[in-house]
C-alpha cells in the first residue's frame, strides 16, 4: 500500500484524486509518514510544499500550473535531494499526445505551421494553459528549437504575415470545460490535427495516482510523465 500525502486536497483536483483513490487496494490518501507527496494546490504554496518533501526525504509530484521562473528554480534545488515529477497535465492521453506532436514536428519540419488551440473553464487563471505549453514545448523540441524563441501568444490588429517556423497559441475560456487541446500542423494543401478532449477531471486524477505509484521510491532527480509511460 502506497501512502500519498495530498497538498490541495480541498481543490477540484485534490477531491478528484481522493475519489479516484477510494476503494483501491494499492494506494491510500493520508497525512502521516507518506511514501510520496502530490501537490495540486497553488503556486504560492509550492515553496512550503517542496520544503516538506525535502525535510521528509520523500518524492513529490507537482501538478500545479502557472509557475514562475522562481518556482522552477526551487524545483531545481529540491530535485538535488528528492525525486520530483513535474507535470503540467497528468492525463496519460495528453502525455502520449505530446510524444506524437514531438514526432510529427520532427518529421514534417518547419514548412508545416504549428498552431495550438486550448479551451478551459471560465475560472482558470493562467493562459496559455500548462498543457498547451507542454504541447508547444514538444513541437519546439521536435524541431530542435526553443519554445521561448518560437512562441507567438495571441494575435491582435494588423500583425502581418505569419512568422516562418513560429508556434502559435490561442486560449479560449468559458463554461465548465475541463480541458480541450488541439495541435494543428498545416502546410500548402493539407493539414493534420492532433487533439485531446478531457471529459472529466477523473482522467487527471487517475494519471496522477499512476505517476505517484511510479515515483514512490525513486532516487533524487527530475522526472516527467513521459518517464511514467516509458516514452
C-alpha positions as CSV (number, residue, x, y, z in Angstrom):
1,X,0.0,0.0,0.0
2,X,1.4,3.4,-1.1
3,X,0.5,6.3,1.1
4,X,0.0,9.7,-0.7
5,X,0.0,13.0,1.2
6,X,-2.1,15.4,-0.8
7,X,-1.4,19.1,-0.9
8,X,-4.5,21.0,-2.1
9,X,-6.9,18.3,-1.0
10,X,-9.8,20.7,-0.9
11,X,-9.4,21.8,-4.5
12,X,-11.0,20.4,-7.7
13,X,-8.1,18.1,-8.4
14,X,-7.5,17.2,-4.8
15,X,-11.1,16.0,-4.5
16,X,-10.8,14.1,-7.8
17,X,-7.7,12.3,-6.6
18,X,-9.3,11.3,-3.3
19,X,-12.3,9.9,-5.2
20,X,-10.1,8.0,-7.6
21,X,-8.1,6.5,-4.7
22,X,-11.1,5.4,-2.8
23,X,-11.6,1.7,-2.8
24,X,-8.2,0.9,-4.3
25,X,-6.0,-1.6,-2.6
26,X,-2.7,-0.2,-3.8
27,X,-3.0,3.4,-2.6
28,X,-4.4,5.4,0.2
29,X,-4.6,9.2,1.0
30,X,-3.0,10.0,4.3
31,X,-1.1,12.7,6.1
32,X,1.4,10.8,8.3
33,X,4.6,9.2,7.1
34,X,3.7,9.3,3.4
35,X,5.6,7.4,0.6
36,X,5.1,10.3,-1.8
37,X,3.7,13.8,-1.8
38,X,1.3,15.1,-4.5
39,X,0.8,18.9,-4.9
40,X,-2.2,20.3,-6.7
41,X,-2.5,23.4,-4.5
42,X,-1.4,26.8,-5.7
43,X,1.9,28.4,-6.9
44,X,2.1,30.4,-3.6
45,X,2.2,27.2,-1.6
46,X,4.9,25.5,-3.7
47,X,7.9,26.7,-1.6
48,X,6.5,25.3,1.6
49,X,5.4,22.0,0.0
50,X,8.8,21.4,-1.5
51,X,10.4,22.1,1.9
52,X,8.1,19.5,3.5
53,X,9.0,16.9,0.9
54,X,12.7,17.5,1.2
55,X,12.5,17.5,5.0
56,X,10.8,14.1,4.9
57,X,13.1,12.8,2.2
58,X,10.1,11.8,0.1
59,X,9.3,12.2,-3.7
60,X,6.9,14.9,-4.8
61,X,4.6,15.1,-7.8
62,X,3.9,18.7,-8.8
63,X,0.8,19.2,-10.9
64,X,0.3,22.9,-10.1
65,X,0.5,25.2,-13.1
66,X,1.1,28.9,-13.6
67,X,4.6,28.7,-12.1
68,X,7.2,31.4,-12.4
69,X,10.9,31.1,-13.0
70,X,11.5,31.4,-9.3
71,X,9.2,28.4,-8.8
72,X,11.2,26.4,-11.3
73,X,14.4,27.4,-9.5
74,X,13.0,26.0,-6.3
75,X,12.1,22.8,-8.1
76,X,15.7,22.5,-9.4
77,X,17.0,22.9,-5.9
78,X,14.7,20.3,-4.5
79,X,15.4,17.7,-7.1
80,X,19.0,17.5,-5.8
81,X,17.6,16.0,-2.6
82,X,14.4,14.1,-3.6
83,X,12.7,12.8,-6.7
84,X,10.5,15.5,-8.3
85,X,8.0,14.8,-11.1
86,X,6.6,18.0,-12.6
87,X,3.6,17.6,-14.9
88,X,1.5,20.3,-16.5
89,X,-1.0,17.6,-17.2
90,X,-1.2,14.1,-15.6
91,X,-3.5,12.7,-18.3
92,X,-1.9,9.7,-19.9
93,X,-3.6,10.6,-23.2
94,X,-2.2,14.2,-23.2
95,X,1.3,13.0,-22.5
96,X,1.1,10.5,-25.3
97,X,-0.2,13.3,-27.5
98,X,2.9,15.4,-26.6
99,X,5.0,12.5,-27.8
100,X,3.1,12.3,-31.1
101,X,3.4,16.1,-31.6
102,X,7.2,15.9,-31.0
103,X,7.5,13.2,-33.6
104,X,5.3,14.9,-36.1
105,X,7.1,18.2,-35.8
106,X,10.5,16.5,-36.2
107,X,9.3,14.5,-39.3
108,X,7.4,17.3,-41.1
109,X,9.9,20.2,-40.5
110,X,9.4,24.0,-40.3
111,X,7.4,24.2,-43.6
112,X,4.5,23.0,-41.6
113,X,2.9,25.7,-39.4
114,X,2.1,24.8,-35.8
115,X,-0.9,26.3,-34.0
116,X,-2.2,25.2,-30.6
117,X,-5.7,26.0,-29.5
118,X,-6.9,25.3,-26.0
119,X,-10.2,25.9,-24.1
120,X,-10.8,25.7,-20.4
121,X,-13.5,26.6,-17.8
122,X,-14.2,30.2,-17.0
123,X,-12.4,30.1,-13.7
124,X,-8.9,29.1,-15.0
125,X,-6.4,31.8,-14.1
126,X,-3.4,31.2,-16.5
127,X,-3.1,31.3,-20.2
128,X,-1.9,29.6,-22.3
129,X,-2.6,26.5,-20.2
130,X,0.2,24.5,-18.9
131,X,-0.8,21.7,-21.2
132,X,-0.8,24.0,-24.2
133,X,2.8,25.0,-23.3
134,X,3.7,21.3,-22.8
135,X,2.5,20.6,-26.4
136,X,4.3,23.7,-27.7
137,X,7.5,22.6,-26.0
138,X,7.1,19.2,-27.6
139,X,6.8,20.8,-31.0
140,X,9.8,23.0,-30.4
141,X,11.9,20.1,-29.3
142,X,10.9,18.2,-32.4
143,X,12.3,21.0,-34.4
144,X,15.4,21.3,-32.3
145,X,14.4,24.8,-31.2
146,X,13.4,26.8,-28.1
147,X,9.7,27.5,-27.4
148,X,10.6,30.9,-25.9
149,X,12.1,31.8,-29.2
150,X,9.3,30.4,-31.4
151,X,6.1,31.1,-29.4
152,X,3.5,33.6,-30.6
153,X,1.0,34.0,-27.7
154,X,-2.0,35.6,-29.3
155,X,-2.6,38.0,-32.3
156,X,-4.4,41.3,-32.4
157,X,-4.7,44.0,-35.0
158,X,-2.5,44.2,-38.1
159,X,0.0,41.5,-37.4
160,X,1.4,40.9,-40.8
161,X,2.2,37.5,-42.3
162,X,2.8,34.6,-40.0
163,X,6.4,34.2,-38.8
164,X,8.0,31.2,-40.5
165,X,8.7,28.4,-38.0
166,X,6.7,30.0,-35.2
167,X,4.4,28.1,-32.8
168,X,1.1,29.9,-32.3
169,X,-1.2,29.8,-29.3
170,X,-4.9,30.6,-28.9
171,X,-6.6,30.4,-25.4
172,X,-10.4,30.2,-25.1
173,X,-12.2,30.4,-21.7
174,X,-15.8,29.6,-20.9
175,X,-18.3,27.3,-19.1
176,X,-17.1,24.3,-17.3
177,X,-14.7,22.8,-19.9
178,X,-12.3,20.5,-18.2
179,X,-9.7,20.9,-20.9
180,X,-9.7,20.7,-24.8
181,X,-6.4,20.9,-26.7
182,X,-5.8,20.8,-30.4
183,X,-2.5,20.9,-32.3
184,X,-2.8,21.9,-35.9
185,X,0.0,21.3,-38.3
186,X,-0.7,23.0,-41.6
187,X,1.1,23.4,-44.9
188,X,0.2,24.1,-48.5
189,X,-2.8,22.0,-49.4
190,X,-3.0,19.8,-46.3
191,X,-3.5,19.9,-42.6
192,X,-3.0,17.5,-39.7
193,X,-5.0,17.9,-36.4
194,X,-3.9,16.1,-33.3
195,X,-6.1,16.6,-30.3
196,X,-7.3,15.6,-26.9
197,X,-10.6,16.3,-25.0
198,X,-10.9,15.9,-21.3
199,X,-14.4,14.9,-20.4
200,X,-13.8,14.6,-16.7
201,X,-11.1,15.6,-14.1
202,X,-11.1,11.9,-13.3
203,X,-8.6,11.3,-16.1
204,X,-6.1,13.6,-14.5
205,X,-6.7,12.0,-11.1
206,X,-6.1,8.5,-12.5
207,X,-2.9,9.7,-14.2
208,X,-1.7,11.4,-11.0
209,X,-2.2,8.2,-9.0
210,X,-0.3,6.1,-11.6
211,X,2.5,8.7,-11.6
212,X,2.7,8.8,-7.8
213,X,2.9,5.0,-7.6
214,X,5.7,5.0,-10.1
215,X,7.5,7.9,-8.4
216,X,7.5,6.3,-4.9
217,X,11.0,5.0,-4.0
218,X,12.7,6.7,-7.0
219,X,16.1,8.4,-6.4
220,X,16.6,12.1,-6.3
221,X,16.3,13.8,-9.7
222,X,13.7,15.3,-12.1
223,X,11.2,13.1,-13.8
224,X,8.3,13.6,-16.2
225,X,5.1,11.8,-17.3
226,X,7.0,10.5,-20.3
227,X,9.1,8.5,-17.9
228,X,5.9,7.0,-16.3
229,X,4.8,6.0,-19.8
230,X,8.2,4.7,-20.8
231,X,8.4,7.1,-23.8
